[in-house]
Amino acid sequence: MTLISRTKDIAKLRGLSLDDVALKAGLSAKSIYNWGRNSPKSENLQKVADVLHVSTDYLLGRTDEPNHYMTETEKMLSGVDLSEAVDRSVPLTWGGHELDDNDKEILRRLFEEK
């Protein structure tokens, strides 16, 4: 699987087009399509990986584990109270989409009700 096909597949899984991903990463709308002909700059690859919540290794085909990024995040949060995790700047997702501040506030209230 190529870099662009992996990027396209994970973007589709997240409900995003390649144009959406590029814009969220601060790139021009069609820039990812050029990755089929030219290798991206490492900083652009990292920006796209961050938007998609995967590792650059996954996008490059070095691993088949797309959620390596989340695995590292989980390690970082091990032992942290879940309500504290909501307050951190770590991206929280549900169904492949990042939770917005309203969703985080709902979670915070649920954790406080314990």
N, C-alpha and C positions, 0 to 999 in steps of 0.2 A: 504494500500500500504506500502511495506517495505522500509527501508532505501536504500537498493541496487536497488530496482525497481524505486524509485523516482530519484535516482542518474542516473541510466541508461536512464530513460525517458528524463530528462532535458539535459543530455549530447547529446542524439540523436537529440533533438530539436536544440541544438547549433552546430550540425554537427560534434560531437566528439565521439570517442569511449571511453570506460572506461579506456583503456590503455593510450590514449591521455590525458585524464583528470588527471590521476594519475601522469604521467610524468610532465605535466604543473604545478602540485601542488608540485613537488619535491619528489614524492613518487615512490616506485617501480611499474613497469608497471602493475602487477597483484594484487596489494595490495587492491584495492577496491573490487575485487571479494571475498576477505576474509571477508568482512563486513557481508556477509550472515551467517557466523559462529561465528565471533567475533566482538564485538563493537569496532569501531575505537577510537583512542585517540582523545580527543577534539580538539587538535591543527591540527590534520590531517583532521578532519571533516571540520574545519574552512578553511583550505587551499583549499579543494575541493569546498566548497561553494563559496569561492572567485573566483576560476577559472570559475565556472558556473554562477556567478553573481546572486546568490540566498542566502537566509538566511539559517543558520543551522537549524532553526525551520522548514523551509519548507522540508529540506531533512529528518528531523526526524519525519515528519508527524504531527507536532504541529500546523501547519497552512496550508491552501490550497493555499495561496498566494505566488507563487514562486518569484515574483518580490518585495517582502518586502524590499530587499536590495536596489533596485532601487528607491522605494518609499522614503526610508530614504535619499538616495542621492539627489533626487529631492527636499526634504525638505531642505537639506543643501544648495542647489544651488538656492533656491527661492530668487528672488530679484537680482540675479547675472546676469549681461549681458551675453548673450550666447557666445560671442566671448571670454569673460573671462573664461567661463566654459571649452572651448576647451583647454585653457592653463593649467588648473588644472590637477592634477593627478587622478581625478575621471575617472573610465573607461567609455568611451562613446561607445555605441553599436548601430549597425544597423542590423536588421534581425538576431539577436542572436549572432553576431560576433563582437568582439571588434575592434574599428577603429584603424588603424595603424597611424604612424606619418604623412604619406603622405595624408591620408584621412583627418586628423585633419587640415593640412595645407590648403587643399582645402576649408574646412569649414571656417577657419579663413579668407581666402581671400573673400569668399562670404559675410561674416559678415561685412568686411571692405568696401564693395561696396555699402552699404546702403546709 
